[in-house]
Amino acid sequence: MAALLLSLKQIALTFGGDQLLTGANLDVEPGARIALVGRNGSGKSTLLKIAAGQIEPDAGERFLHPGNTVAYLPQEPSFGEYENASNYIRQFLNDESEEHLIPITAEALGVDPNLSLINCSGGEARRVALAGAIVASPDILLLDEPTNHLDLPAIRWLEETLANKNAAIVVISHDRRFLKTVTNKTVWIDRGVTQTLDRGFAHFESWRDKLLEEEEMARHKAGRKLVAEEHWLRYGVTARRKRNVRRLSELKTLRQSLREEKRPQGRVKFADIETNASGKRVIVADSVSKSFDDRAIVKEFSTEIVRGEKIGIVGPNGAGKTTLVNLLTGALPPDSGDIKIGVNIDLVSLDQKRASLDPNMRLADAISDDRGDFVTVGGSKRHVATYLQDFLFAPEQWRAPVSSLSGGERGRLALAAALAKPTNLLALDEPTNDLDLETLDLLEELLNAYEGTLLLISHDRSFLDRIVTSIITTDPDRAGGWVRYPGGYDDMVAQRGAAPGDKPRATVQSAPKKTSAKKPQPVKSGAAKLSYKDKFALEQLPGKISGLEASIAKLKNALEDPDLYERDPETFNKTARRLEAEEQELAAAEDEWLALEIKREAIANE
């Protein structure tokens, strides 16, 4: 086994009176590509800072192999005495022969080499700091949310560049597609302790869910055992007037372990968004154009958006995505053309910079629009403190000023404020920034169930694929041109043959890397029509799916009986096995139906 480049053993750290890390381990081997994952507040960034040598733990050991170097990208970089971007990036070069890396990296990440670092925005600062980390040639590269504030072309360039790096990499990111592409190992921080999967992030979520299910089953059995032991204590001991010291000791230990056990951190709870039906036509754009300083941002764009559609808007930074949304929602007048907004439209917007959050206002006022301490969500009147708890805020935080929040907390607050308002037209600009993966899952569920119309700007390819019904993106052949494609992000790329903003870009390599060329596989053309078997399956599958859903509901209801395991463990286990089998059968049936439906639509559109 190769010697470890960096090792953290049994790291413990207390923060703000709470035990943040209790037994965290991290082993970085040569060639490792590690995804460091966990809930917001679980200690990911803190563990990365300890790995970088930025902070000292309360206990545990950090070992850096002698002679190894570390480059670290923090979430909030500082530049010291450096005044412009190129000077800051230059410090990471090995010698003057690498000077050419500065313009290559700056262009790929959208950085102006002459950018002043004194008054630059948070997004600009992060891209400059990332450029510095990329041009360095460390043995270990530690990256905290490197895709934040990057557009899609820059993210793809970063993926290619990291693939060509010799450095071992540890990365924190909320971008599923990015993590699946760049990692080969996963370290999960949960309740202060790390668990390691020797496979990339693509395999993490199913592994994590299995661990949590096993833990819940063990807790369920422990709870049943406690009931049985207390029954013995009350009746067995009293009736026989005997003492079994060992059994009493075991009962005390069991109670103590259940009291002290750390449960998984609470999940964000999203109430359904309150909607009133809008007219069928929500937005109609007819030959709309908008320019700034003689540069065409939107040119002769026409589209019709109807009630219930979920539109993703993608493109490189500076292409005009926010301008397009502002035009479509009536927030910005066009230079020419016509925008018609439908009847009974209730618009709620979430801007990328969260500018609607006044740093001096209380969290409660941000939620209630300064109208008191109560808010009506999903038809129910709630105190803002309890509503904020749904978004993982502490009960006492509702009186705190917005200025006291971290970047992630500000993101959650802005989302909570937006979702508290009745709306049938929702415009979200980069809502995934600073959200953890579990919160993203719940936001996806909410937006998929949302009955109104959605305009969504996002650089998160996986998030787009799971939600939107069509994509609006830049036209590569026309300045200011925008084109609409049916389907999600991957569908759009397949239809246009390339991702938006794609162009040849040099990557920053540590050394040449041999790759095995693969022969392109011929694409098989689809059948001209559905076979009889496919038609029959399309007719039968909905009934099968409904039957499985009903059966699964009954099985779950049976397992909720708190006494079933003790009363009849054989039936409990049999029911649990049947539930697992039927859930797998349901997933397979749904996948089969979806594949056939896509095939049917493709044939109908030929």
C-alpha positions as CSV (number, residue, x, y, z in Angstrom):
1,M,0.0,0.0,0.0
2,A,1.3,3.5,-0.9
3,A,2.3,5.7,1.9
4,L,-0.4,8.2,3.0
5,L,0.1,11.8,1.9
6,L,-2.1,13.1,4.7
7,S,-3.9,11.5,7.6
8,L,-6.3,12.7,10.2
9,K,-7.0,10.3,13.1
10,Q,-9.8,10.6,15.7
11,I,-10.2,14.3,15.3
12,A,-12.4,16.0,17.9
13,L,-13.4,19.7,18.0
14,T,-15.9,21.6,20.1
15,F,-17.4,24.7,18.5
16,G,-19.7,27.1,20.3
17,G,-20.2,24.7,23.2
18,D,-21.3,21.9,20.9
19,Q,-19.2,18.8,20.0
20,L,-18.9,19.3,16.2
21,L,-16.4,16.5,15.6
22,T,-16.0,13.5,17.9
23,G,-14.1,10.8,15.9
24,A,-13.3,12.1,12.4
25,N,-10.8,10.3,10.2
26,L,-9.4,11.1,6.8
27,D,-6.8,9.2,4.8
28,V,-5.5,10.7,1.6
29,E,-3.5,8.4,-0.6
30,P,-1.7,9.2,-3.9
31,G,-4.2,9.5,-6.7
32,A,-7.2,9.8,-4.3
33,R,-10.2,11.8,-5.4
34,I,-12.3,12.1,-2.3
35,A,-15.8,13.5,-1.9
36,L,-16.2,14.9,1.6
37,V,-20.0,15.0,2.2
38,G,-22.4,15.6,5.0
39,R,-25.2,17.9,6.1
40,N,-24.8,21.7,6.4
41,G,-23.2,22.2,9.9
42,S,-21.8,18.7,10.1
43,G,-18.2,19.9,10.1
44,K,-17.1,19.4,6.5
45,S,-15.4,22.8,6.0
46,T,-14.0,22.5,9.5
47,L,-12.4,19.2,8.8
48,L,-11.0,20.5,5.6
49,K,-9.5,23.5,7.5
50,I,-7.9,21.0,9.9
51,A,-6.5,19.0,6.9
52,A,-5.1,22.2,5.5
53,G,-3.5,23.1,8.8
54,Q,-5.6,26.2,9.2
55,I,-7.0,25.3,12.6
56,E,-6.0,23.0,15.4
57,P,-8.3,20.3,16.7
58,D,-9.0,19.7,20.4
59,A,-7.9,16.1,20.1
60,G,-6.6,13.8,17.5
61,E,-3.6,13.6,15.2
62,R,-2.8,15.3,11.8
63,F,0.0,13.8,9.9
64,L,1.4,15.3,6.7
65,H,4.1,13.3,5.0
66,P,7.4,15.2,5.0
67,G,7.9,17.2,1.9
68,N,4.3,17.1,0.7
69,T,2.6,20.4,-0.1
70,V,-1.0,21.4,0.3
71,A,-3.2,23.9,-1.7
72,Y,-6.5,24.9,-0.1
73,L,-9.5,26.8,-1.5
74,P,-11.6,28.2,1.3
75,Q,-15.2,29.3,1.0
76,E,-14.3,32.9,1.9
77,P,-10.8,33.6,0.5
78,S,-8.6,36.5,1.6
79,F,-5.9,38.1,-0.6
80,G,-3.6,39.9,1.9
81,E,-1.5,42.5,0.2
82,Y,-2.3,41.4,-3.3
83,E,-4.2,44.1,-5.3
84,N,-5.1,42.4,-8.5
85,A,-5.9,38.9,-9.7
86,S,-2.8,38.2,-11.8
87,N,-0.4,39.1,-9.0
88,Y,-2.3,36.8,-6.6
89,I,-2.4,33.9,-9.0
90,R,1.3,34.4,-9.9
91,Q,2.5,33.5,-6.4
92,F,1.4,29.9,-6.9
93,L,3.6,29.3,-10.0
94,N,6.7,27.2,-9.7
95,D,8.7,29.5,-12.0
96,E,8.4,32.0,-14.8
97,S,8.1,29.3,-17.4
98,E,4.5,28.7,-16.2
99,E,3.4,32.3,-16.7
100,H,1.2,31.2,-19.6
101,L,-1.0,29.4,-17.1
102,I,-2.4,32.6,-15.7
103,P,-4.3,33.8,-18.9
104,I,-5.4,30.2,-19.7
105,T,-6.9,29.6,-16.2
106,A,-8.3,33.1,-15.9
107,E,-10.1,32.9,-19.2
108,A,-11.5,29.4,-18.4
109,L,-12.9,30.6,-15.0
110,G,-14.1,33.9,-16.2
111,V,-11.5,36.0,-14.3
112,D,-10.2,39.3,-15.5
113,P,-6.4,39.2,-14.8
114,N,-6.5,42.9,-14.0
115,L,-9.4,42.6,-11.6
116,S,-8.9,44.7,-8.4
117,L,-9.2,42.5,-5.4
118,I,-10.0,45.4,-3.1
119,N,-13.7,45.7,-4.0
120,C,-14.4,42.6,-5.9
121,S,-17.6,40.6,-5.4
122,G,-17.8,37.3,-3.4
123,G,-18.2,35.3,-6.7
124,E,-15.2,37.1,-8.3
125,A,-13.1,36.5,-5.2
126,R,-13.8,32.7,-5.2
127,R,-13.0,32.4,-8.9
128,V,-9.6,34.2,-8.4
129,A,-8.8,31.9,-5.4
130,L,-9.8,28.8,-7.4
131,A,-7.5,30.0,-10.2
132,G,-4.6,30.2,-7.7
133,A,-5.3,26.7,-6.4
134,I,-5.5,25.3,-10.0
135,V,-2.2,26.7,-11.2
136,A,-0.3,25.5,-8.1
137,S,1.3,22.0,-8.3
138,P,0.6,20.7,-4.8
139,D,0.7,17.1,-3.7
140,I,-2.8,17.5,-2.1
141,L,-5.5,19.9,-3.4
142,L,-8.3,20.7,-0.9
143,L,-11.4,22.4,-2.5
144,D,-14.4,23.8,-0.6
145,E,-17.3,24.3,-2.9
146,P,-15.2,25.0,-6.1
147,T,-18.2,25.1,-8.4
148,N,-20.0,27.9,-6.6
149,H,-20.2,31.0,-8.9
150,L,-19.0,29.0,-11.9
151,D,-21.0,28.7,-15.1
152,L,-21.5,25.4,-16.8
153,P,-18.5,25.7,-19.3
154,A,-16.2,26.6,-16.4
155,I,-17.4,23.6,-14.4
156,R,-16.8,21.2,-17.3
157,W,-13.3,22.8,-17.8
158,L,-12.6,22.3,-14.0
159,E,-13.7,18.6,-14.3
160,E,-11.3,18.0,-17.2
161,T,-8.4,19.9,-15.5
162,L,-8.8,18.0,-12.2
163,A,-8.8,14.7,-14.2
164,N,-5.4,15.7,-15.5
165,K,-3.9,16.7,-12.2
166,N,-1.4,14.4,-10.4
167,A,-2.4,15.8,-7.0
168,A,-4.6,13.9,-4.6
169,I,-7.9,15.8,-4.3
170,V,-10.4,16.3,-1.4
171,V,-13.5,18.2,-2.5
172,I,-16.7,19.5,-0.8
173,S,-19.5,20.2,-3.3
174,H,-23.3,20.2,-3.5
175,D,-23.1,19.6,-7.3
176,R,-24.0,15.9,-7.7
177,R,-22.8,15.7,-11.4
178,F,-19.5,17.2,-10.5
179,L,-18.9,14.8,-7.6
180,K,-19.8,11.8,-9.7
181,T,-17.4,12.9,-12.4
182,V,-14.3,13.7,-10.3
183,T,-14.3,11.3,-7.3
184,N,-13.3,7.7,-6.6
185,K,-13.8,7.7,-2.8
186,T,-16.3,9.2,-0.4
187,V,-16.0,10.2,3.2
188,W,-19.3,10.9,5.0
189,I,-19.4,13.1,8.2
190,D,-22.5,12.2,10.3
191,R,-23.0,13.2,13.9
192,G,-19.3,14.1,14.3
193,V,-18.0,10.8,13.0
194,T,-16.7,9.9,9.6
195,Q,-17.5,6.7,7.6
196,T,-15.7,5.9,4.4
197,L,-16.9,4.3,1.1
198,D,-14.0,3.2,-1.2
199,R,-16.1,4.2,-4.2
200,G,-17.0,7.5,-5.8
201,F,-20.0,9.7,-5.0
202,A,-22.1,7.9,-7.7
203,H,-22.4,5.0,-5.2
204,F,-22.7,7.1,-2.0
205,E,-26.4,7.9,-1.7
206,S,-27.6,4.2,-1.9
207,W,-24.9,3.2,0.5
208,R,-25.8,6.0,3.0
209,D,-29.5,5.1,2.8
210,K,-28.7,1.5,3.5
211,L,-26.7,2.4,6.6
212,L,-29.4,4.6,7.9
213,E,-32.1,1.9,7.3
214,E,-29.9,-0.6,9.2
215,E,-29.5,1.9,12.0
216,E,-33.2,2.6,12.2
217,M,-33.9,-1.2,12.3
218,A,-31.4,-1.6,15.1
219,R,-32.9,1.3,17.0
220,H,-36.4,-0.3,16.5
221,K,-35.2,-3.6,17.9
222,A,-33.4,-1.9,20.8
223,G,-36.7,-0.1,21.6
224,R,-38.6,-3.4,21.6
225,K,-35.9,-5.0,23.8
226,L,-36.2,-2.1,26.2
227,V,-40.0,-2.7,26.5
228,A,-39.4,-6.4,27.2
229,E,-36.7,-5.7,29.8
230,E,-38.9,-3.2,31.6
231,H,-41.7,-5.8,31.6
232,W,-39.3,-8.3,33.3
233,L,-38.2,-5.6,35.8
234,R,-41.7,-4.7,36.8
235,Y,-43.3,-8.2,36.9
236,G,-40.6,-10.8,37.0
237,V,-38.5,-9.3,39.8
238,T,-41.5,-8.3,41.9
239,A,-43.3,-11.5,41.5
240,R,-40.3,-13.7,42.4
241,R,-38.7,-11.2,44.8
242,K,-35.3,-12.0,43.3
243,R,-32.6,-9.8,42.0
244,N,-30.7,-10.5,38.8
245,V,-27.8,-8.0,39.1
246,R,-26.4,-8.7,35.6
247,R,-29.8,-8.2,33.9
248,L,-30.6,-5.0,35.8
249,S,-27.1,-3.6,34.9
250,E,-27.8,-4.5,31.2
251,L,-31.1,-2.7,31.4
252,K,-29.5,0.4,32.8
253,T,-26.8,0.4,30.1
254,L,-29.4,0.0,27.4
255,R,-31.5,2.9,28.7
256,Q,-28.4,5.1,28.9
257,S,-27.3,4.2,25.4
258,L,-30.7,5.0,23.9
259,R,-30.8,8.4,25.8
260,E,-27.3,9.4,24.7
261,E,-27.6,8.1,21.1
262,K,-27.2,10.8,18.5
263,R,-29.9,10.7,15.9
264,P,-29.4,11.9,12.3
265,Q,-29.7,15.7,12.1
266,G,-33.2,16.9,11.3
267,R,-34.2,17.4,7.7
268,V,-35.5,20.6,6.2
269,K,-39.3,20.5,6.0
270,F,-41.0,22.2,3.1
271,A,-44.7,22.9,3.3
272,D,-46.5,22.8,0.0
273,I,-46.4,26.1,-1.8
274,E,-49.8,27.8,-1.6
275,T,-51.0,28.5,-5.2
276,N,-54.0,30.1,-6.9
277,A,-54.7,29.0,-10.4
278,S,-53.4,31.4,-13.0
279,G,-54.7,31.7,-16.6
280,K,-53.6,28.9,-19.0
281,R,-51.2,31.3,-20.8
282,V,-48.7,32.6,-18.2
283,I,-46.2,34.4,-20.4
284,V,-46.2,35.2,-24.1
285,A,-43.0,36.8,-25.6
286,D,-43.1,38.1,-29.1
287,S,-39.8,39.1,-30.8
288,V,-38.4,40.5,-27.6
289,S,-35.0,42.3,-27.7
290,K,-32.8,43.9,-25.0
291,S,-29.4,45.5,-25.3
292,F,-26.9,47.1,-22.9
293,D,-24.1,49.4,-24.2
294,D,-24.8,48.3,-27.8
295,R,-24.4,44.6,-26.8
296,A,-27.5,42.5,-27.7
297,I,-28.4,40.4,-24.6
298,V,-31.7,39.2,-26.0
299,K,-32.5,39.5,-29.6
300,E,-35.9,38.8,-31.2
301,F,-36.8,36.0,-28.7
302,S,-40.3,34.5,-28.9
303,T,-41.9,31.9,-26.7
304,E,-45.1,30.9,-24.9
305,I,-45.1,29.5,-21.4
306,V,-48.3,27.9,-20.2
307,R,-49.5,27.1,-16.7
308,G,-47.6,24.3,-14.9
309,E,-44.5,24.4,-17.1
310,K,-41.1,24.3,-15.4
311,I,-38.5,26.1,-17.5
312,G,-34.7,25.8,-16.9
313,I,-32.6,28.7,-18.1
314,V,-28.9,28.0,-18.7
315,G,-25.9,29.6,-20.3
316,P,-22.4,31.0,-19.6
317,N,-21.9,33.7,-17.0
318,G,-22.7,37.1,-18.5
319,A,-24.9,35.6,-21.2
320,G,-28.0,37.4,-19.8
321,K,-29.9,34.7,-18.0
322,T,-31.1,37.0,-15.2
323,T,-32.0,39.7,-17.8
324,L,-34.1,37.2,-19.7
325,V,-36.0,36.2,-16.6
326,N,-36.6,39.8,-15.7
327,L,-38.0,40.4,-19.2
328,L,-40.2,37.4,-19.1
329,T,-41.6,38.4,-15.6
330,G,-42.2,42.0,-16.5
331,A,-39.5,43.3,-14.1
332,L,-37.5,44.8,-17.0
333,P,-39.1,46.5,-20.1
334,P,-37.8,45.3,-23.5
335,D,-36.3,47.6,-26.1
336,S,-38.6,46.1,-28.7
337,G,-41.1,43.4,-29.0
338,D,-43.9,42.6,-26.7
339,I,-44.3,40.7,-23.4
340,K,-47.8,39.7,-22.2
341,I,-48.3,38.4,-18.7
342,G,-51.3,36.2,-18.1
343,V,-54.2,36.9,-15.7
344,N,-54.2,36.2,-11.9
345,I,-50.4,35.9,-11.8
346,D,-48.8,36.0,-8.3
347,L,-45.0,36.2,-8.9
348,V,-42.4,35.4,-6.2
349,S,-38.7,35.8,-7.1
350,L,-35.5,34.6,-5.5
351,D,-32.5,36.5,-6.7
352,Q,-29.0,35.1,-6.8
353,K,-27.4,37.7,-4.6
354,R,-30.2,37.5,-2.0
355,A,-30.4,41.3,-2.3
356,S,-34.0,41.2,-0.8
357,L,-32.5,40.3,2.6
358,D,-31.8,43.5,4.6
359,P,-28.8,42.7,6.9
360,N,-30.4,44.9,9.6
361,M,-33.8,43.2,9.8
362,R,-34.7,40.3,12.0
363,L,-35.1,36.8,10.5
364,A,-38.8,37.0,11.5
365,D,-39.2,40.2,9.5
366,A,-37.6,38.7,6.4
367,I,-40.2,35.9,6.5
368,S,-43.3,38.0,7.3
369,D,-42.4,41.1,5.3
370,D,-42.2,43.0,8.5
371,R,-45.9,42.3,9.3
372,G,-45.4,40.7,12.7
373,D,-44.3,37.3,14.0
374,F,-46.8,35.0,12.3
375,V,-46.9,33.8,8.7
376,T,-49.5,31.8,6.8
377,V,-47.9,28.8,4.9
378,G,-49.9,26.2,3.0
379,G,-53.2,27.6,4.5
380,S,-51.9,27.3,8.1
381,K,-51.0,30.2,10.4
382,R,-47.6,29.6,12.1
383,H,-45.2,31.5,14.3
384,V,-42.1,32.4,12.4
385,A,-39.9,30.6,15.0
386,T,-41.5,27.3,14.2
387,Y,-41.5,27.9,10.5
388,L,-37.8,28.7,10.6
389,Q,-37.1,25.5,12.5
390,D,-38.4,23.7,9.4
391,F,-35.3,25.2,7.7
392,L,-32.9,24.1,10.4
393,F,-32.7,27.4,12.3
394,A,-32.5,27.3,16.1
395,P,-35.6,28.4,17.9
396,E,-33.9,31.5,19.4
397,Q,-32.6,32.7,16.0
398,W,-35.9,34.2,14.8
399,R,-35.0,37.5,16.7
400,A,-31.5,37.6,15.4
401,P,-30.4,40.0,12.6
402,V,-29.8,38.7,9.1
403,S,-26.2,40.1,9.4
404,S,-25.4,37.3,11.9
405,L,-26.0,34.5,9.4
406,S,-23.5,32.5,7.4
407,G,-23.7,32.2,3.7
408,G,-25.5,28.9,3.9
409,E,-28.0,30.2,6.4
410,R,-28.7,33.3,4.3
411,G,-29.5,30.9,1.4
412,R,-31.9,28.9,3.5
413,L,-33.5,32.1,4.9
414,A,-34.0,33.5,1.4
415,L,-35.6,30.2,0.3
416,A,-37.8,30.1,3.4
417,A,-39.0,33.7,2.7
418,A,-39.7,33.0,-1.0
419,L,-41.6,29.7,-0.2
420,A,-43.7,31.4,2.5
421,K,-45.5,33.5,0.0
422,P,-48.6,32.4,-2.1
423,T,-47.4,32.2,-5.7
424,N,-48.3,30.6,-9.1
425,L,-45.2,31.9,-10.9
426,L,-41.9,31.2,-9.2
427,A,-38.6,32.6,-10.5
428,L,-35.6,31.1,-8.8
429,D,-32.0,32.3,-9.6
430,E,-29.4,29.7,-8.5
431,P,-31.5,28.4,-5.5
432,T,-29.1,25.5,-5.0
433,N,-26.2,27.7,-3.8
434,D,-25.1,26.8,-0.2
435,L,-27.7,24.0,0.2
436,D,-26.6,20.6,1.2
437,L,-27.5,17.4,-0.7
438,E,-30.4,16.4,1.5
439,T,-32.0,19.8,1.4
440,L,-31.6,19.7,-2.4
441,D,-33.5,16.4,-2.4
442,L,-36.4,18.0,-0.5
443,L,-36.4,21.2,-2.7
444,E,-36.6,18.9,-5.8
445,E,-39.6,17.1,-4.3
446,L,-41.3,20.4,-3.5
447,L,-40.7,21.9,-7.0
448,N,-41.8,18.7,-8.7
449,A,-45.1,18.8,-6.7
450,Y,-45.5,22.6,-7.3
451,E,-48.6,23.2,-9.5
452,G,-47.6,26.7,-10.6
453,T,-45.2,27.8,-13.3
454,L,-41.4,27.8,-12.6
455,L,-38.5,29.7,-14.2
456,L,-35.3,28.3,-12.9
457,I,-31.7,29.6,-13.4
458,S,-29.2,27.0,-12.3
459,H,-25.8,25.6,-13.1
460,D,-26.6,22.3,-11.4
461,R,-27.1,19.8,-14.2
462,S,-28.5,17.0,-12.0
463,F,-31.0,19.4,-10.4
464,L,-32.2,20.6,-13.8
465,D,-32.6,17.1,-15.1
466,R,-34.8,16.2,-12.2
467,I,-37.2,19.1,-12.4
468,V,-37.6,21.0,-15.7
469,T,-39.8,20.2,-18.6
470,S,-37.8,22.4,-21.1
471,I,-34.6,24.4,-21.3
472,I,-34.0,27.9,-22.7
473,T,-30.3,28.5,-23.6
474,T,-28.1,30.6,-25.7
475,D,-28.0,30.3,-29.5
476,P,-24.4,29.6,-30.5
477,D,-25.0,31.0,-34.0
478,R,-26.6,34.4,-33.1
479,A,-25.5,37.1,-30.7
480,G,-28.4,37.7,-28.2
481,G,-30.2,34.6,-29.5
482,W,-32.0,32.2,-27.2
483,V,-33.4,28.8,-28.1
484,R,-35.9,26.6,-26.3
485,Y,-35.5,22.8,-26.2
486,P,-37.9,20.2,-24.8
487,G,-36.7,18.0,-21.9
488,G,-34.0,18.4,-19.3
489,Y,-30.4,19.5,-19.5
490,D,-29.0,16.2,-20.9
491,D,-31.9,16.2,-23.5
492,M,-30.9,19.7,-24.6
493,V,-27.2,18.8,-25.0
494,A,-28.2,15.8,-27.1
495,Q,-30.4,17.9,-29.3
496,R,-27.9,20.6,-30.0
497,G,-24.9,18.4,-30.0
498,A,-22.8,20.4,-27.5
499,A,-23.3,22.1,-24.2
500,P,-23.9,25.9,-24.1
501,G,-20.7,27.9,-24.2
502,D,-18.6,24.9,-25.2
503,K,-15.4,25.8,-27.1
504,P,-11.9,24.3,-27.1
505,R,-10.1,25.4,-23.9
506,A,-6.7,24.4,-22.7
507,T,-6.6,22.5,-19.4
508,V,-3.9,23.0,-16.7
509,Q,-2.1,19.7,-16.4
510,S,0.5,18.5,-13.9
511,A,1.9,16.0,-16.4
512,P,0.9,14.2,-19.6
513,K,-1.6,11.4,-18.8
514,K,-2.1,8.4,-21.0
515,T,-5.7,7.6,-21.8
516,S,-7.0,4.6,-23.6
517,A,-8.9,5.6,-26.7
518,K,-12.3,4.0,-27.0
519,K,-13.9,3.3,-30.4
520,P,-17.2,5.1,-30.8
521,Q,-20.1,2.7,-30.6
522,P,-22.6,2.9,-33.4
523,V,-25.9,4.4,-32.4
524,K,-28.8,2.0,-33.1
525,S,-31.7,3.6,-34.6
526,G,-35.0,3.2,-32.8
527,A,-37.9,1.2,-34.1
528,A,-40.3,3.0,-36.4
529,K,-43.2,2.0,-34.2
530,L,-44.0,0.4,-30.9
531,S,-44.1,-3.4,-30.9
532,Y,-47.2,-5.2,-29.7
533,K,-45.3,-6.2,-26.6
534,D,-44.4,-2.5,-25.9
535,K,-48.0,-1.3,-26.5
536,F,-49.4,-4.1,-24.2
537,A,-46.8,-3.1,-21.5
538,L,-47.8,0.6,-21.7
539,E,-51.4,-0.4,-21.2
540,Q,-50.8,-2.8,-18.3
541,L,-48.0,-1.0,-16.3
542,P,-50.1,1.8,-14.8
543,G,-52.4,-0.8,-13.2
544,K,-49.5,-2.8,-12.0
545,I,-47.9,0.3,-10.5
546,S,-51.1,1.3,-8.7
547,G,-51.5,-2.2,-7.3
548,L,-47.9,-2.2,-6.0
549,E,-48.3,1.2,-4.4
550,A,-51.5,0.0,-2.6
551,S,-49.8,-3.2,-1.4
552,I,-46.7,-1.3,-0.2
553,A,-48.9,1.1,1.8
554,K,-50.5,-1.9,3.5
555,L,-47.1,-3.5,4.3
556,K,-45.8,-0.2,5.7
557,N,-48.9,0.2,7.8
558,A,-48.4,-3.3,9.2
559,L,-44.8,-2.6,10.1
560,E,-45.8,0.5,12.0
561,D,-47.4,-1.7,14.7
562,P,-45.0,-1.1,17.6
563,D,-45.7,-4.6,19.1
564,L,-45.4,-6.7,15.9
565,Y,-41.7,-7.5,16.3
566,E,-42.0,-8.8,19.9
567,R,-45.3,-10.5,19.2
568,D,-44.4,-12.3,16.0
569,P,-40.8,-11.7,14.8
570,E,-41.2,-14.2,12.0
571,T,-44.1,-12.2,10.5
572,F,-42.2,-8.9,11.0
573,N,-39.2,-10.2,9.1
574,K,-41.4,-11.8,6.4
575,T,-43.3,-8.5,5.9
576,A,-40.1,-6.4,5.8
577,R,-38.6,-8.7,3.1
578,R,-41.8,-8.6,1.1
579,L,-41.9,-4.8,1.4
580,E,-38.3,-4.5,0.1
581,A,-39.1,-6.9,-2.8
582,E,-42.2,-4.9,-3.8
583,E,-40.4,-1.6,-3.6
584,Q,-37.8,-2.9,-6.0
585,E,-40.5,-4.3,-8.3
586,L,-42.3,-0.9,-8.2
587,A,-39.1,1.0,-9.1
588,A,-38.5,-1.4,-12.0
589,A,-42.1,-1.0,-13.2
590,E,-41.8,2.8,-13.1
591,D,-38.5,2.8,-15.0
592,E,-40.0,0.5,-17.6
593,W,-43.1,2.7,-18.1
594,L,-40.9,5.8,-18.3
595,A,-38.6,4.3,-20.9
596,L,-41.6,3.2,-23.0
597,E,-43.4,6.5,-22.7
598,I,-40.2,8.4,-23.9
599,K,-40.0,5.9,-26.8
600,R,-43.6,6.5,-27.7
601,E,-43.2,10.3,-27.6
602,A,-40.1,10.1,-29.7
603,I,-41.9,8.1,-32.4
604,A,-44.9,10.4,-32.3
605,N,-42.6,13.4,-32.9
606,E,-40.7,11.9,-35.8
